[in-house]
Amino acid sequence: MRLYIDSANVEQIGHLNEYYPIAGVTTNPSILVKENRPFLEVLKEIREVIGEEKELFVQLLGETAEEMLEEANFIMQELTGKLAVKIPVTEEGLKAIKILSEENIPVLATTIYTSFQALMAALAGAKYVAPYVNRIDNLTGNGVKVVSEIAQLFESYQLSTEILAASFKNVQQIHDVCLVGAETVTVSPDLISKFIAFPSTASDVAVFKKEWQKAYGADLIHA
């Protein structure tokens, strides 16, 4: 499983990138707007923090395939390093995905709510598909089941497109999509910090240290 940070907050990204095994950063218009700064400035700062080899995802806003293609080329010219563009799975989006994949521009097909949306995007050439797990649940669906169905379809048709599951409200959802076949996940900083948060771990460490210091009176090196 590869882990992406779903955020545009440079400070949070810097911290998580330092401590966790991060593969890259995903952004979307809503996330970028929250930073209240010019979006290119924010994206370039994120690139500086994560380096050139980790993936940075930027969502396109155009409604037509032609507009999306223009935006994709703009992003590729303005930013450096490993990039991918995010495109919603609409008819115009599928057209853009087909063209961009032929031009070897990586695409994440986003706003996916059904396994067949994901299948169409994969057949069009998307490198990744992003099922919205919690949003599917909120629509009385089953987000984890949709991820499982996507994984089964991709395996059946031997498609190389990867599932980059998105939209989570808790760690259990993330755990479950990893079990059913999601190769990658993009997660908000607050949830990433909960991945290893377990009270017994901290209490065990405290006991180990107390017993060691009682016997040796120092740390490992100076004992």
Number of C-alpha atoms within 10 A of each C-alpha: 12 14 18 27 24 22 22 25 19 19 12 15 22 15 12 17 19 12 8 11 11 18 19 25 25 24 20 16 13 10 14 19 12 11 14 9 10 10 14 13 10 17 23 15 17 21 23 14 17 22 16 15 13 17 19 26 22 23 22 20 15 17 14 14 21 15 14 24 19 12 17 25 13 11 18 16 9 10 15 16 15 16 21 21 25 27 29 24 23 19 12 17 25 23 18 26 32 18 17 22 15 12 9 10 17 21 27 28 31 26 20 23 22 19 21 14 20 30 21 15 29 26 17 20 25 28 23 24 32 27 29 22 25 19 19 19 17 10 10 9 15 16 27 26 18 24 30 20 19 26 23 15 16 20 13 9 10 9 15 14 21 20 27 26 28 28 22 20 15 15 14 11 18 24 14 16 25 20 14 17 21 25 18 22 25 25 24 19 17 11 16 20 13 11 13 9 11 9 8 9 10 10 10 11 10 12 11 10 15 13 11 15 14 9 10 12 13 12 10 10 5 7 10
